[in-house]
Amino acid sequence: MLYFPTIEAHRRAQALLKERDIEVFEADFRLHDRYLMERFARGSLYFEGEAWARGGYTEYRQVRLKGAEVQPEFKVVSLDVECSGHRELYSIALYEHGVEEVLMVVSCQFYDSRSITCF
């Protein structure tokens, strides 16, 4: 495993090795991906470092990083659009835990439900 002090040094080394037809294993891994993999950061992570306020963002220096155990609560909405082969809209249905809503392009006279909206 070779490590370099800068990304530029890494790129120069890759170019020199390629010029000399020297095969480098795992050369297709991007540096930032390798950095995260070596620290077992797969999704969530913990970091600390010196924060520097910049124009519109915060830059961190001397960062220490490691994987973290965070379990996010995802919310998913299922969306179903029904239409004809001629692009005529029939209905749009939305479903999420605890929410069921159908928007239909018809007269509501035949539907007696709070979850169906007609227009």
C-alpha positions as CSV (number, residue, x, y, z in Angstrom):
1,M,0.0,0.0,0.0
2,L,1.4,3.4,-1.0
3,Y,0.3,6.6,0.7
4,F,1.1,10.1,-0.5
5,P,1.1,13.5,1.3
6,T,-1.2,15.2,-1.3
7,I,-3.7,14.2,-4.0
8,E,-1.4,15.8,-6.6
9,A,1.5,13.5,-5.5
10,H,-0.8,10.5,-5.8
11,R,-1.9,11.5,-9.3
12,R,1.7,12.1,-10.4
13,A,2.7,8.6,-9.1
14,Q,-0.2,7.0,-10.9
15,A,0.7,8.7,-14.2
16,L,4.4,7.7,-13.9
17,L,3.4,4.0,-13.1
18,K,1.0,4.0,-16.0
19,E,3.7,5.5,-18.4
20,R,6.0,2.6,-17.4
21,D,3.3,0.0,-17.9
22,I,3.4,-1.0,-14.2
23,E,0.1,-2.5,-13.1
24,V,-1.3,-1.1,-9.9
25,F,-3.9,-3.1,-8.1
26,E,-7.0,-1.3,-6.8
27,A,-6.0,1.8,-8.8
28,D,-9.7,2.2,-9.7
29,F,-10.6,3.1,-6.1
30,R,-11.1,6.8,-5.7
31,L,-9.0,8.3,-2.9
32,H,-11.9,9.5,-0.9
33,D,-13.6,6.1,-1.1
34,R,-10.4,4.3,0.1
35,Y,-10.0,6.8,3.0
36,L,-13.6,6.1,4.2
37,M,-13.3,2.3,3.7
38,E,-10.0,2.2,5.7
39,R,-11.9,3.9,8.6
40,F,-14.9,1.6,8.3
41,A,-17.2,4.5,7.5
42,R,-20.1,3.0,5.7
43,G,-23.0,5.4,5.6
44,S,-22.7,7.3,8.9
45,L,-19.6,8.8,10.3
46,Y,-18.2,10.8,13.2
47,F,-15.6,13.5,12.7
48,E,-13.9,16.3,14.7
49,G,-11.5,19.0,13.6
50,E,-10.7,22.6,13.5
51,A,-13.6,24.6,12.0
52,W,-12.9,27.6,9.8
53,A,-15.8,29.8,8.7
54,R,-15.7,30.5,4.9
55,G,-18.0,32.3,2.6
56,G,-21.1,30.2,2.8
57,Y,-19.6,27.0,4.2
58,T,-17.4,25.7,7.0
59,E,-14.0,24.2,6.3
60,Y,-12.6,21.6,8.7
61,R,-8.8,21.1,9.1
62,Q,-6.9,18.4,10.9
63,V,-9.9,16.2,10.8
64,R,-10.1,12.8,12.6
65,L,-12.8,10.6,11.2
66,K,-14.3,7.2,12.1
67,G,-17.4,5.2,11.4
68,A,-20.4,5.8,13.6
69,E,-23.5,3.8,14.5
70,V,-26.4,6.0,13.5
71,Q,-29.8,4.5,12.4
72,P,-31.7,7.2,10.5
73,E,-35.5,7.0,10.4
74,F,-36.3,7.0,6.7
75,K,-39.6,8.1,5.3
76,V,-40.8,6.8,2.0
77,V,-43.7,7.8,-0.1
78,S,-45.0,5.5,-2.8
79,L,-46.3,7.4,-5.8
80,D,-48.5,5.8,-8.5
81,V,-49.5,7.7,-11.6
82,E,-52.2,6.2,-13.8
83,C,-52.7,7.5,-17.3
84,S,-53.8,6.4,-20.8
85,G,-51.5,5.6,-23.7
86,H,-52.4,9.1,-25.0
87,R,-51.1,10.9,-21.9
88,E,-54.5,11.4,-20.4
89,L,-54.2,11.5,-16.6
90,Y,-56.6,9.2,-14.7
91,S,-55.3,9.3,-11.1
92,I,-52.4,9.8,-8.8
93,A,-52.1,7.7,-5.6
94,L,-49.8,8.4,-2.6
95,Y,-49.1,6.0,0.2
96,E,-47.0,6.5,3.3
97,H,-47.2,4.9,6.7
98,G,-50.5,6.2,8.0
99,V,-51.4,8.2,4.8
100,E,-53.3,7.0,1.9
101,E,-54.5,9.5,-0.7
102,V,-55.9,9.1,-4.2
103,L,-56.4,12.0,-6.6
104,M,-58.8,11.1,-9.4
105,V,-59.8,12.9,-12.6
106,V,-63.5,11.9,-12.4
107,S,-66.7,13.0,-10.9
108,C,-66.8,12.1,-7.1
109,Q,-70.5,11.1,-7.2
110,F,-69.5,7.4,-7.0
111,Y,-66.9,7.7,-4.3
112,D,-67.6,7.9,-0.6
113,S,-64.2,8.1,0.9
114,R,-62.1,10.7,2.7
115,S,-58.9,9.4,1.1
116,I,-60.1,10.1,-2.5
117,T,-60.1,13.6,-3.9
118,C,-61.7,14.2,-7.3
119,F,-61.0,17.0,-9.6
